[in-house]
Amino acid sequence: MSKLRPDYYKGQNGHDLFWFFETFLPKQWVIGFYVLNIIKYVVRHEGKNGIEDLDKARTYVERLAEFEKRNGEGG
């Protein structure tokens, strides 16, 4: 479990929202979701949660990179 992906976000099938988004949403929507969350956490880190928000942004960057690699963009 992590602060970004707590266990209570998992459904009965054991999959979380990241899995759902990456499986059922169009690729551009998934990329937009990750990019907008990266921006959100970087912009707000000084006024809200500091390093915790930068860690969350890093998690979204890593998820985006993994998603792109799996979808043929990992050049």
C-alpha positions in Angstrom: 0.0 0.0 0.0 1.1 3.5 -0.7 -0.3 6.9 0.1 -1.2 7.3 -3.6 -2.6 3.8 -4.0 -4.2 2.7 -0.7 -5.7 -0.7 -0.6 -9.2 0.7 -0.3 -9.0 1.9 -3.9 -8.9 -1.8 -5.0 -12.1 -3.4 -6.2 -13.2 -6.9 -5.5 -11.1 -8.1 -8.4 -8.0 -6.8 -6.7 -7.4 -4.2 -9.4 -7.1 -0.5 -8.6 -8.1 2.6 -10.5 -4.8 2.8 -12.4 -5.6 -0.6 -13.9 -9.1 0.5 -14.7 -8.0 3.7 -16.4 -5.2 2.0 -18.4 -7.5 -0.9 -19.5 -10.7 0.8 -20.4 -10.0 4.5 -21.2 -8.5 5.8 -24.5 -4.7 6.1 -24.5 -4.8 9.9 -24.7 -7.2 10.2 -21.7 -4.8 8.0 -19.6 -1.8 10.2 -20.7 -3.8 13.3 -19.9 -4.8 12.0 -16.5 -1.2 11.3 -15.6 0.2 14.6 -17.0 -2.5 16.7 -15.3 -1.8 15.0 -11.9 1.9 15.5 -12.3 1.3 19.3 -12.9 -1.1 19.5 -10.0 1.3 18.0 -7.5 4.3 19.9 -8.6 2.5 23.2 -8.7 0.9 22.8 -5.3 3.8 21.2 -3.4 5.1 24.5 -1.8 1.7 25.5 -0.5 0.3 22.2 0.6 2.1 19.0 1.3 5.7 19.7 0.3 7.9 16.6 -0.4 4.8 14.3 -0.1 3.3 16.0 -3.2 6.6 15.8 -5.1 6.6 12.0 -4.3 3.1 11.8 -5.7 4.2 13.6 -8.8 7.1 11.2 -9.2 4.7 8.2 -8.9 2.6 9.6 -11.7 5.7 10.2 -13.9 6.8 6.6 -13.2 3.3 5.3 -14.1 3.2 7.4 -17.3 6.6 6.0 -18.3 5.5 2.4 -17.6 2.3 3.0 -19.6 4.2 4.5 -22.5 6.6 1.6 -22.6 3.8 -0.9 -22.6 2.1 1.0 -25.4 5.0 1.3 -27.8 6.2 4.8 -26.9 9.2 3.8 -24.8 11.9 4.9 -27.2 
